[in-house]
Amino acid sequence: MADYQAPLREMRFVLNEVFDAPALWASLPGVAGNVDPDTADAILEEAGKITAGVLAPLNREADEQGCRWNDGDVTTPEGFKEAYQTLVEGGWNGLGGNPEFGGMGMPKTLVAQFEEMMQAANMSFGLAPMLTAGACVALDAHGSPELKEKYLPKLYSGEWSGAMDLTEPHAGTDLGIIRTKAEPQDDGSYRITGTKIFITWGEHDMAENIVHLVLAKLPDAPKGPKGISMFLVPKFLVNDDGSLGERNQFGCGSLEKKMGIKASATCVMNYDGATGWLVGEENKGLAAMFTMMNYERLGVGIQGLGAAEASLQSAREYANERIQSRAPTGARQPDKAADPILVHPDVRRMLMTMKSFVEGGRAFSTYVASWLDIAKFSEDDQQREHADGMVALLTPVAKAFLTDRGLDTTILGQQVFGGHGFIREWGQEQLVRDCRITQIYEGTNGIQAMDLMGRKVVGSEGKLFELFAEDVTNFIEQNSMDAALRPYLESLAAALERLSDVTELVIKQAGENPEAVGAAAVDYLDMFGYTALAYMWAKMVKAAAEKAGNDTSGFYTGKIKTARFYYDRLLPRTVALAEGIRSGEGAMMAPDASEI
Ligand SMILES: Cc1cc2nc3c(=O)[nH]c(=O)nc-3n(C[C@H](O)[C@H](O)[C@H](O)COP(=O)(O)OP(=O)(O)OC[C@H]3O[C@@H](n4cnc5c(N)ncnc54)[C@H](O)[C@@H]3O)c2cc1C
């Protein structure tokens, strides 16, 4: 397994050359004072050192050790506490946080690069800062001034960590049927009772307090999703002076044994009349939780991307070193017993597919992050509304497409290693196992696809889709005279037209048939993702073309050749996906239960 190195050159390319992030930051008053190109670069550099030097070396052994449960306490694998402390000392937990409460106020475009490094280096560990950041977003957006004052500074500093408690044994996707109860108390607090399962980092020994955001129902709550409220429930109650008080009435009943991310604690949490405080309004908890979920969803997409990057780094190195058989065109290294496997077209197929998804995926996550920045920091109402629409549309694509392609990529990386890919010490099988959960949690990828197709595309009668289509069309029109880009733009325009046609068809079918959306959704999200990555690759060709002539490093010429591979070998998948969608729901709904 290659030692993970943060892909700083790649990240700088995407940030500075493809998206001109410094110009974006300078145009957003809310962020302009917090970051400039030198600061951003120093953050990337330092993040690279910490993730490669501190987190990555723990990853393999921590997977073997896992977390240990003992009478409600959870002990993390060796080195995790110290690594967590390194993050606390560097203020990394508050990188994107609100400066009013001690956060650093960095733009998401930059924070996303740090997140990728952390998830690539050590996904189990990376979940802890990720959940804390998500909890902070929800609290900052919906908490009362008192709650924010009391909790946000310690969460941003990392002294305390965050967890989110939605899932119950009988309620995962359908949170409307949760049973956890919240009873109002005379002092304005609530007594929380119930059981939550699968709570990531719900208990551990890295931070001195753990702040849970718990979904529960008030006694008179309406049935279903409209009767859910969100509560802040700390492990230790916090005194008025900010010091820690008594232990709250809840604890970790056990840890799950699982397929991957074994070094993270997945906890059963039992609430036994615990004291909590309402966050946001009564019965509006699901909407409040969605603020956190949307943030997390891009973060989970980035987890898929990170695993894919780590897999690519190792597979690329291995393919250059491992020698087997001769190249089909004759020996390339006659002095050796065989040629490196990189000479074989099928190994090239795997590596180029991996590189296409990883670099296209990084551009896409940065693109989505740039809309998040505009939505959060722009002072222009119209621009903000436009960005909100893009974020709503693109978030499910980022979550599901990046994790689906993330798993594809890690499996390809494992395949490049042959039998060694199946053996633990090489690390590729861990990446496959770790990446698998990203397709399931934070709303399964099937549910993301329903969200995209049902709520976003059909729900807006195609208006949100038009925002994206317009963005791509503008790019095509603005660059129509660019000779280097022309061959890509024709295929991109055709892919967009294909996607637009299918969008129109499903919107029409949805009005006539309630099963149409569910039947089309996953293939539609895939088509959307492949088209979006084609757009990203066209943007990367534009940024690379001018510099490719003098490029002896292979960086820019490599970008253009990878774009060609993507357009020739991967984008055509949208043709087959469109065919499948057009066939409708008949074939999947026809069988009786006994026929499946
Ligand atoms: C390791 C791990 C960590 C986790 N961390 C957390 C955490 O920190 N906090 C937390 O609250 N939860 C957490 N979860 C829970 C996770 O978010 C849920 O498992 C996930 O949302 C799916 O819910 P479920 O398991 O109940 O599956 P179900 O909801 O039972 O779904 C089963 C299948 O049916 C499909 N399905 C369900 N409803 C529909 C529908 N309406 N239309 C189409 N298909 C449908 C699903 O897509 C899925 O394929 C974690 C889970 C794991 C395994």
The ligand as a Tripos MOL2 file, in Angstrom:
@<TRIPOS>MOLECULE
LIG
   53    58     1     0     0
SMALL
NO_CHARGES

@<TRIPOS>ATOM
      1 C1        -22.0850    2.2620   10.3390 C.3       1 LIG1
      2 C2        -23.3400    3.0730   10.4110 C.ar      1 LIG1
      3 C3        -23.2950    4.3540   10.9250 C.ar      1 LIG1
      4 C4        -24.4660    5.1130   11.0410 C.ar      1 LIG1
      5 N1        -24.4350    6.3390   11.6520 N.ar      1 LIG1
      6 C5        -25.6140    6.9360   11.9870 C.ar      1 LIG1
      7 C6        -25.6360    8.0850   12.8490 C.ar      1 LIG1
      8 O1        -24.5870    8.5990   13.2730 O.2       1 LIG1
      9 N2        -26.8480    8.5890   13.2080 N.ar      1 LIG1
     10 C7        -28.0250    8.0620   12.7740 C.ar      1 LIG1
     11 O2        -29.0740    8.5560   13.1490 O.2       1 LIG1
     12 N3        -28.0370    6.9860   11.9450 N.ar      1 LIG1
     13 C8        -26.8640    6.4120   11.5490 C.ar      1 LIG1
     14 N4        -26.8720    5.2960   10.7470 N.ar      1 LIG1
     15 C9        -28.1350    4.8040   10.2390 C.3       1 LIG1
     16 C10       -28.3000    5.0000    8.7380 C.3       1 LIG1
     17 O3        -28.4360    6.3590    8.4180 O.3       1 LIG1
     18 C11       -29.4850    4.1260    8.2880 C.3       1 LIG1
     19 O4        -29.0650    2.7790    8.3900 O.3       1 LIG1
     20 C12       -29.9490    4.4440    6.8850 C.3       1 LIG1
     21 O5        -30.5180    5.7200    6.8270 O.3       1 LIG1
     22 C13       -30.9720    3.4270    6.3550 C.3       1 LIG1
     23 O6        -31.9750    3.1460    7.3030 O.3       1 LIG1
     24 P1        -32.3130    1.6190    7.6690 P.3       1 LIG1
     25 O7        -31.0210    0.9430    7.9680 O.co2     1 LIG1
     26 O8        -33.3580    1.5960    8.6830 O.co2     1 LIG1
     27 O9        -32.8480    0.9920    6.3070 O.3       1 LIG1
     28 P2        -34.3870    0.9900    5.8370 P.3       1 LIG1
     29 O10       -34.9550    2.3470    5.9810 O.co2     1 LIG1
     30 O11       -35.0940   -0.1350    6.4750 O.co2     1 LIG1
     31 O12       -34.2120    0.6940    4.2780 O.3       1 LIG1
     32 C14       -33.9960   -0.6230    3.7440 C.3       1 LIG1
     33 C15       -33.9860   -0.5360    2.2120 C.3       1 LIG1
     34 O13       -35.2590   -0.0730    1.7330 O.3       1 LIG1
     35 C16       -35.1160    1.0980    0.9510 C.3       1 LIG1
     36 N5        -36.2510    1.9950    1.1960 N.ar      1 LIG1
     37 C17       -36.7760    2.3540    2.3850 C.ar      1 LIG1
     38 N6        -37.7890    3.2190    2.2090 N.ar      1 LIG1
     39 C18       -37.8920    3.4290    0.8760 C.ar      1 LIG1
     40 C19       -38.7350    4.2360    0.0460 C.ar      1 LIG1
     41 N7        -39.6630    5.0370    0.5790 N.pl3     1 LIG1
     42 N8        -38.5390    4.2010   -1.2830 N.ar      1 LIG1
     43 C20       -37.5780    3.4270   -1.8240 C.ar      1 LIG1
     44 N9        -36.7650    2.6500   -1.1000 N.ar      1 LIG1
     45 C21       -36.9120    2.6400    0.2260 C.ar      1 LIG1
     46 C22       -33.7830    1.7040    1.3740 C.3       1 LIG1
     47 O14       -33.2000    2.5010    0.3370 O.3       1 LIG1
     48 C23       -32.9530    0.4700    1.6800 C.3       1 LIG1
     49 O15       -32.3890   -0.0300    0.4930 O.3       1 LIG1
     50 C24       -25.6970    4.5670   10.5770 C.ar      1 LIG1
     51 C25       -25.7250    3.2840   10.0240 C.ar      1 LIG1
     52 C26       -24.5760    2.5350    9.9620 C.ar      1 LIG1
     53 C27       -24.6710    1.1360    9.4150 C.3       1 LIG1
@<TRIPOS>BOND
     1     1     2 1
     2     2     3 ar
     3     2    52 ar
     4     3     4 ar
     5     4     5 ar
     6     4    50 ar
     7     5     6 ar
     8     6     7 ar
     9     6    13 1
    10     7     8 2
    11     7     9 ar
    12     9    10 ar
    13    10    11 2
    14    10    12 ar
    15    12    13 ar
    16    13    14 ar
    17    14    15 1
    18    14    50 ar
    19    15    16 1
    20    16    17 1
    21    16    18 1
    22    18    19 1
    23    18    20 1
    24    20    21 1
    25    20    22 1
    26    22    23 1
    27    23    24 1
    28    24    25 2
    29    24    26 1
    30    24    27 1
    31    27    28 1
    32    28    29 2
    33    28    30 1
    34    28    31 1
    35    31    32 1
    36    32    33 1
    37    33    34 1
    38    33    48 1
    39    34    35 1
    40    35    36 1
    41    35    46 1
    42    36    37 ar
    43    36    45 ar
    44    37    38 ar
    45    38    39 ar
    46    39    40 ar
    47    39    45 ar
    48    40    41 1
    49    40    42 ar
    50    42    43 ar
    51    43    44 ar
    52    44    45 ar
    53    46    47 1
    54    46    48 1
    55    48    49 1
    56    50    51 ar
    57    51    52 ar
    58    52    53 1
@<TRIPOS>SUBSTRUCTURE
     1 LIG1         1 GROUP 0 **** ****
